[in-house]
């Protein structure tokens, strides 16, 4: 076997880096402001993801209650996704992000001011609406504010930056209760320490709206957004719609069984402290960010759906190690690999989906994708919480692995078998 010339390898590496940088330099002003808003919001969400479950538990509630709260938020996102898609088409991405970020911060403030299960559920519903509104706006907004060459890079870098910011928030969140406890002279695992820490999240969420305010108005005016185009697309392409949406639906069922409870998993199964879990989460999100940065170059070379299928398939053995390995160190390493491999496919698949939909229909299709992604998170956490109370994490992890295998089979059957996707075909124009 002939060895590759080191000089040729060096030139190839330089070419890849040069291409990457040129794609990033092509980002529009709106895209750059959106990335800045994600930086603030990502830190806020990192703090919330680490500490909110602990805050609820510190008030005397159990894992079943946590499952119900996650379900309330995700079920709302599921139910309102279609009307939010229509609203996004009416008001544009800028206004959708502004409303969504502000609503998320205000909802957390209300939970901290009036801590009760009824308020948690009510504000979880508001968060579900905010999540749906900003979530369904993202894909169409990025499509509208990017060209074909840099599009995959923008989708992946936006997710990568959000994950990196989340890692910062999770690292910060691991130390905030201790800092707060020192200031107000309480235990670091008390509800007051968690409450003080979560106020930082609320303020950062509201601050993320500032870059959004600086964005220019959407490129297409409301008058150019047809209300009936999505219906026409769905009528003409029912088979394609199902193939694009169903894998995300199946994956969400599995992800909702374990991912909302990873902080509880590391505390209950491996007896880790809040600070240690914060560090684990931070490095996990950072690993995800690195994977998301690498993903567009892989997609450009091998094809979008090929990378999606391969990375998700490779994540399954690590998911098994995460859930069933008795050694903490092995579980943590598996957690990092599972996060990186499974999540780096997300923005690539979003791009793959959006490129197969005409511009007028993207808001509605993004809504359906959001509904699929939230379906499992709406129902699975309640089932998982019930299973955890009775038998621990074994069954939730098993169900997750089964659903991932089914979704990968769908990708292969619909997009890869019999040479269906040797190279990605871009079928829709901007």
C-alpha positions as CSV (number, residue, x, y, z in Angstrom):
1,X,0.0,0.0,0.0
2,X,1.4,3.3,-1.1
3,X,2.0,5.8,1.7
4,X,0.5,9.2,1.3
5,X,2.9,12.1,0.8
6,X,3.2,14.2,4.0
7,X,3.3,17.3,1.9
8,X,0.1,16.3,0.1
9,X,-1.5,15.7,3.5
10,X,-0.4,19.1,4.7
11,X,-1.8,20.8,1.6
12,X,-5.1,18.9,2.0
13,X,-5.4,20.0,5.6
14,X,-4.7,23.6,4.7
15,X,-7.3,23.4,2.0
16,X,-10.0,22.1,4.4
17,X,-9.2,24.9,6.9
18,X,-9.2,27.5,4.2
19,X,-12.6,26.3,2.9
20,X,-14.0,26.3,6.5
21,X,-12.8,29.8,7.2
22,X,-14.2,31.1,3.8
23,X,-17.6,29.6,4.6
24,X,-17.6,31.3,8.1
25,X,-16.6,34.7,6.6
26,X,-19.6,34.4,4.3
27,X,-22.1,34.6,7.3
28,X,-24.5,37.5,7.1
29,X,-24.8,40.2,9.8
30,X,-28.1,38.7,10.9
31,X,-26.5,35.3,11.2
32,X,-23.7,36.7,13.3
33,X,-26.1,38.4,15.7
34,X,-28.1,35.2,15.9
35,X,-24.9,33.4,17.0
36,X,-24.3,36.1,19.6
37,X,-27.8,35.7,21.0
38,X,-27.2,31.9,21.2
39,X,-24.1,32.5,23.3
40,X,-26.1,34.2,26.0
41,X,-29.1,31.9,25.8
42,X,-26.8,28.8,25.8
43,X,-25.2,29.8,29.0
44,X,-28.6,30.4,30.5
45,X,-29.9,27.0,29.4
46,X,-26.7,25.3,30.7
47,X,-27.4,26.7,34.2
48,X,-31.0,25.6,34.0
49,X,-30.3,22.1,32.7
50,X,-27.9,21.4,35.6
51,X,-29.7,23.1,38.5
52,X,-33.5,23.2,37.9
53,X,-34.0,19.5,38.6
54,X,-32.0,19.8,41.8
55,X,-34.0,22.9,42.8
56,X,-37.3,20.9,42.4
57,X,-35.9,18.0,44.4
58,X,-34.6,20.3,47.1
59,X,-38.2,21.5,47.6
60,X,-39.2,17.9,48.6
61,X,-40.5,16.6,45.3
62,X,-39.4,13.3,43.6
63,X,-38.3,12.1,40.2
64,X,-41.9,11.4,39.2
65,X,-42.7,15.1,39.7
66,X,-39.7,16.0,37.6
67,X,-41.0,13.8,34.8
68,X,-44.4,15.5,34.9
69,X,-42.8,18.9,34.7
70,X,-40.7,18.0,31.7
71,X,-43.8,16.5,30.1
72,X,-45.8,19.7,30.7
73,X,-43.2,21.8,28.9
74,X,-42.6,19.3,26.0
75,X,-46.3,18.5,25.6
76,X,-47.0,22.2,25.2
77,X,-44.2,22.5,22.6
78,X,-45.7,19.5,20.8
79,X,-49.3,20.9,20.8
80,X,-48.5,24.5,19.8
81,X,-45.8,23.7,17.2
82,X,-48.1,24.0,14.2
83,X,-49.7,27.3,15.2
84,X,-46.2,28.6,16.2
85,X,-45.0,27.7,12.7
86,X,-47.8,29.7,11.2
87,X,-47.1,32.6,13.6
88,X,-43.4,32.5,12.7
89,X,-44.3,32.8,9.0
90,X,-46.4,35.9,9.9
91,X,-44.1,37.7,12.3
92,X,-40.7,36.6,11.0
93,X,-37.7,35.0,12.8
94,X,-36.5,38.1,14.5
95,X,-39.7,38.7,16.4
96,X,-40.1,35.0,17.2
97,X,-36.6,34.9,18.8
98,X,-37.3,38.1,20.8
99,X,-40.6,36.8,22.2
100,X,-39.2,33.3,22.9
101,X,-36.1,34.5,24.8
102,X,-38.0,37.0,26.9
103,X,-40.7,34.5,27.8
104,X,-38.2,31.9,28.9
105,X,-36.5,34.4,31.3
106,X,-39.7,35.7,32.7
107,X,-41.0,32.1,33.2
108,X,-38.0,31.2,35.3
109,X,-38.3,34.4,37.3
110,X,-42.0,33.5,38.1
111,X,-40.9,29.9,39.2
112,X,-38.4,31.4,41.6
113,X,-40.7,34.0,43.0
114,X,-43.7,31.6,43.5
115,X,-42.2,28.1,43.9
116,X,-45.1,25.6,43.8
117,X,-46.0,22.6,41.6
118,X,-48.9,24.6,40.0
119,X,-46.6,27.5,39.1
120,X,-43.9,25.1,37.8
121,X,-46.5,23.5,35.5
122,X,-48.0,26.9,34.4
123,X,-44.5,28.4,33.6
124,X,-43.5,25.1,32.0
125,X,-46.4,25.6,29.6
126,X,-45.1,29.1,28.9
127,X,-41.6,27.7,28.3
128,X,-43.1,25.2,26.0
129,X,-44.6,27.9,23.9
130,X,-41.4,29.9,23.9
131,X,-39.4,26.8,23.0
132,X,-41.7,26.0,20.1
133,X,-41.7,29.6,18.8
134,X,-38.0,30.1,18.8
135,X,-37.3,26.5,17.8
136,X,-39.5,26.4,14.7
137,X,-38.1,29.8,13.6
138,X,-34.5,28.7,13.6
139,X,-34.4,26.5,10.5
140,X,-36.2,28.9,8.2
141,X,-34.3,31.9,9.6
142,X,-30.9,30.2,8.9
143,X,-32.0,29.2,5.5
144,X,-33.1,32.7,4.7
145,X,-29.9,34.3,6.0
146,X,-27.4,32.0,4.3
147,X,-26.3,30.8,0.9
148,X,-26.0,27.2,-0.3
149,X,-22.2,27.1,0.2
150,X,-22.1,28.2,3.8
151,X,-25.5,26.9,4.9
152,X,-24.4,23.6,6.5
153,X,-21.6,25.4,8.3
154,X,-24.0,27.9,9.7
155,X,-26.5,25.2,10.9
156,X,-23.7,23.2,12.5
157,X,-21.8,26.2,14.0
158,X,-25.0,27.6,15.5
159,X,-25.6,24.3,17.2
160,X,-21.9,24.0,18.1
161,X,-21.8,27.5,19.7
162,X,-25.0,26.8,21.6
163,X,-23.5,23.6,23.0
164,X,-20.2,25.4,23.9
165,X,-22.2,28.1,25.6
166,X,-24.2,25.4,27.4
167,X,-21.0,23.8,28.6
168,X,-19.9,27.1,30.1
169,X,-23.3,27.5,31.8
170,X,-23.1,23.9,33.2
171,X,-19.6,24.5,34.5
172,X,-20.7,27.8,36.0
173,X,-23.9,26.2,37.4
174,X,-21.9,23.6,39.2
175,X,-20.3,26.3,41.3
176,X,-23.1,28.8,41.6
177,X,-24.9,27.1,44.6
178,X,-21.7,27.0,46.6
179,X,-21.0,30.6,45.9
180,X,-24.6,31.6,46.8
181,X,-24.4,29.5,49.9
182,X,-21.4,31.4,51.1
183,X,-23.1,34.7,50.6
184,X,-26.4,33.9,52.2
185,X,-25.1,31.4,54.8
186,X,-27.1,28.4,53.9
187,X,-26.3,24.8,52.7
188,X,-25.1,24.6,49.1
189,X,-27.9,22.0,48.4
190,X,-30.7,24.1,49.9
191,X,-33.5,25.4,47.8
192,X,-32.4,29.0,48.5
193,X,-28.9,28.4,47.1
194,X,-30.4,26.8,44.0
195,X,-32.9,29.7,43.7
196,X,-30.2,32.4,43.8
197,X,-28.2,30.5,41.2
198,X,-31.2,30.2,38.8
199,X,-31.8,33.9,38.9
200,X,-28.5,34.2,36.9
201,X,-30.2,32.0,34.3
202,X,-33.3,34.3,34.2
203,X,-31.2,37.4,33.6
204,X,-29.0,35.8,30.9
205,X,-32.1,34.6,29.1
206,X,-33.5,38.1,28.9
207,X,-30.0,39.5,27.9
208,X,-30.0,37.2,24.9
209,X,-32.8,39.3,23.4
210,X,-30.4,42.3,23.0
211,X,-28.6,41.0,19.8
212,X,-31.9,40.0,18.4
213,X,-33.1,43.6,18.7
214,X,-30.1,44.7,16.6
215,X,-31.0,42.3,13.7
216,X,-32.4,43.7,10.4
217,X,-35.9,42.9,9.4
218,X,-36.5,39.5,7.7
219,X,-35.6,39.5,4.0
220,X,-39.1,38.5,3.0
221,X,-42.0,40.7,4.0
222,X,-45.1,39.2,5.6
223,X,-47.0,39.9,2.4
224,X,-44.7,37.5,0.5
225,X,-45.4,34.6,2.9
226,X,-48.2,32.5,1.5
227,X,-50.5,31.0,4.1
228,X,-51.5,28.1,1.9
229,X,-48.1,27.1,0.5
230,X,-47.3,24.6,3.3
231,X,-50.7,22.9,2.8
232,X,-50.0,22.6,-0.9
233,X,-46.5,21.1,-0.2
234,X,-47.9,18.6,2.2
235,X,-50.6,17.6,-0.2
236,X,-48.1,17.1,-3.1
237,X,-45.4,15.4,-1.0
238,X,-47.1,13.2,1.7
239,X,-44.6,10.4,1.3
240,X,-41.5,12.7,1.5
241,X,-42.9,14.5,4.5
242,X,-43.3,11.2,6.5
243,X,-39.8,10.0,5.6
244,X,-38.3,13.3,6.8
245,X,-40.2,13.5,10.0
246,X,-40.7,10.0,11.4
247,X,-37.0,9.2,12.3
248,X,-36.9,12.3,14.5
249,X,-40.1,11.2,16.1
250,X,-38.7,7.8,17.0
251,X,-35.5,9.2,18.3
252,X,-37.3,11.7,20.5
253,X,-39.2,8.8,22.2
254,X,-35.9,7.2,23.2
255,X,-34.1,10.5,24.1
256,X,-36.9,11.6,26.3
257,X,-36.4,8.4,28.4
258,X,-32.9,9.3,29.7
259,X,-31.6,12.7,28.6
260,X,-33.8,14.9,30.9
261,X,-32.5,12.9,33.8
262,X,-28.7,12.7,33.3
263,X,-27.9,14.9,36.2
264,X,-30.1,12.7,38.4
265,X,-28.4,9.6,36.9
266,X,-24.9,10.7,37.9
267,X,-26.1,11.7,41.3
268,X,-28.1,8.6,42.2
269,X,-26.2,5.9,40.3
270,X,-22.6,7.2,40.7
271,X,-23.0,9.4,43.8
272,X,-21.5,12.5,42.3
273,X,-21.8,16.1,43.7
274,X,-23.4,19.0,42.0
275,X,-20.0,20.5,41.2
276,X,-18.7,17.3,39.7
277,X,-21.9,16.9,37.6
278,X,-21.5,20.4,36.5
279,X,-18.0,19.7,35.2
280,X,-19.2,16.5,33.5
281,X,-22.0,18.4,31.8
282,X,-19.7,21.2,30.8
283,X,-17.1,18.9,29.2
284,X,-19.9,17.0,27.5
285,X,-21.4,20.1,26.0
286,X,-17.9,21.2,24.9
287,X,-17.3,17.8,23.3
288,X,-20.7,18.2,21.5
289,X,-19.6,21.7,20.3
290,X,-16.4,20.3,18.8
291,X,-18.4,17.6,17.1
292,X,-20.8,20.1,15.6
293,X,-17.9,22.2,14.3
294,X,-16.4,19.2,12.6
295,X,-19.7,17.9,11.2
296,X,-20.2,20.2,8.2
297,X,-16.8,19.3,6.7
298,X,-17.7,15.6,7.1
299,X,-21.1,16.2,5.5
300,X,-19.5,18.1,2.6
301,X,-17.1,15.2,1.9
302,X,-19.3,12.1,2.5
303,X,-22.9,13.4,2.2
304,X,-25.4,14.7,4.8
305,X,-27.5,11.6,5.3
306,X,-24.5,9.3,5.3
307,X,-23.0,11.2,8.2
308,X,-26.3,11.4,10.1
309,X,-26.7,7.6,9.8
310,X,-23.1,6.7,10.7
311,X,-22.8,9.0,13.7
312,X,-26.1,7.9,15.2
313,X,-25.3,4.2,14.7
314,X,-21.8,4.6,16.3
315,X,-23.5,6.3,19.4
316,X,-25.4,3.2,20.4
317,X,-22.5,1.2,21.9
318,X,-21.6,4.2,24.0
319,X,-25.2,4.6,25.1
320,X,-25.0,1.0,26.4
321,X,-21.8,1.6,28.3
322,X,-23.2,4.8,29.7
323,X,-26.3,3.1,31.1
324,X,-24.9,-0.2,32.2
325,X,-21.2,0.1,32.9
326,X,-20.6,-0.1,36.7
327,X,-17.5,2.1,36.6
328,X,-18.0,5.8,36.9
329,X,-15.0,6.7,34.7
330,X,-16.2,4.4,31.8
331,X,-19.8,5.8,32.1
332,X,-18.5,9.4,31.8
333,X,-16.3,8.7,28.8
334,X,-19.3,6.9,27.1
335,X,-21.4,9.9,28.0
336,X,-19.1,12.2,26.1
337,X,-18.9,10.0,23.0
338,X,-22.6,9.4,22.9
339,X,-23.4,13.1,23.2
340,X,-20.9,14.0,20.5
341,X,-21.9,11.3,18.0
342,X,-25.6,11.6,18.4
343,X,-25.9,15.3,18.5
344,X,-23.5,16.3,15.7
345,X,-26.0,14.8,13.3
346,X,-28.8,17.2,14.4
347,X,-28.0,20.3,12.4
348,X,-26.9,18.3,9.4
349,X,-30.3,16.5,9.3
350,X,-32.1,19.9,9.8
351,X,-30.2,21.2,6.7
352,X,-31.0,18.0,4.8
353,X,-34.7,18.5,5.6
354,X,-34.9,22.3,4.9
355,X,-33.2,21.9,1.5
356,X,-36.0,19.6,0.4
357,X,-38.8,22.1,1.2
358,X,-39.7,25.2,-0.8
359,X,-39.1,28.5,1.1
360,X,-42.8,29.2,1.7
361,X,-43.3,25.9,3.5
362,X,-40.3,25.8,5.7
363,X,-42.0,27.3,8.8
364,X,-44.7,24.7,8.7
365,X,-42.2,21.8,8.1
366,X,-40.0,23.2,10.9
367,X,-43.1,23.0,13.1
368,X,-43.8,19.4,12.2
369,X,-40.1,18.6,12.8
370,X,-40.4,20.3,16.2
371,X,-43.5,18.3,17.0
372,X,-41.7,15.1,16.1
373,X,-38.7,16.1,18.3
374,X,-40.9,17.0,21.2
375,X,-43.3,14.1,21.0
376,X,-41.0,11.7,23.0
377,X,-40.0,14.4,25.4
378,X,-43.7,15.1,26.1
379,X,-44.5,11.5,27.1
380,X,-41.3,9.6,27.7
381,X,-40.1,11.5,30.9
382,X,-43.3,10.6,32.7
383,X,-42.9,7.0,31.9
384,X,-39.2,7.1,32.7
385,X,-39.8,8.8,36.0
386,X,-42.3,6.1,36.9
387,X,-39.8,3.4,35.9
388,X,-36.9,5.0,37.8
389,X,-38.9,5.1,41.0
390,X,-39.6,1.4,40.7
391,X,-36.5,-0.1,39.1
392,X,-33.9,2.5,38.3
393,X,-32.5,3.4,35.0
394,X,-32.1,0.0,33.3
395,X,-35.4,0.0,31.4
396,X,-35.2,3.7,30.2
397,X,-31.7,3.0,28.7
398,X,-32.9,-0.2,27.0
399,X,-35.9,1.5,25.4
400,X,-33.7,4.3,24.2
401,X,-31.3,1.9,22.4
402,X,-34.2,0.1,20.7
403,X,-35.7,3.4,19.4
404,X,-32.3,4.5,18.0
405,X,-31.9,1.2,16.1
406,X,-35.3,1.6,14.6
407,X,-34.6,5.2,13.5
408,X,-31.3,4.2,11.9
409,X,-33.2,1.5,10.0
410,X,-35.6,4.2,8.6
411,X,-32.7,6.3,7.4
412,X,-31.1,3.4,5.6
413,X,-34.4,2.1,4.1
414,X,-35.6,5.5,2.8
415,X,-32.4,7.4,1.9
416,X,-29.5,5.0,1.6
417,X,-30.6,1.6,0.4
418,X,-30.0,0.6,-3.2
419,X,-27.9,3.6,-3.9
420,X,-30.7,6.1,-3.2
421,X,-28.3,8.7,-1.8
422,X,-24.8,8.2,-3.1
423,X,-24.6,11.9,-3.1
424,X,-27.0,14.4,-1.5
425,X,-29.4,15.9,-4.0
426,X,-30.4,19.5,-3.4
427,X,-33.9,19.7,-4.8
428,X,-35.2,23.0,-3.6
429,X,-34.0,26.5,-4.4
430,X,-34.0,29.7,-2.2
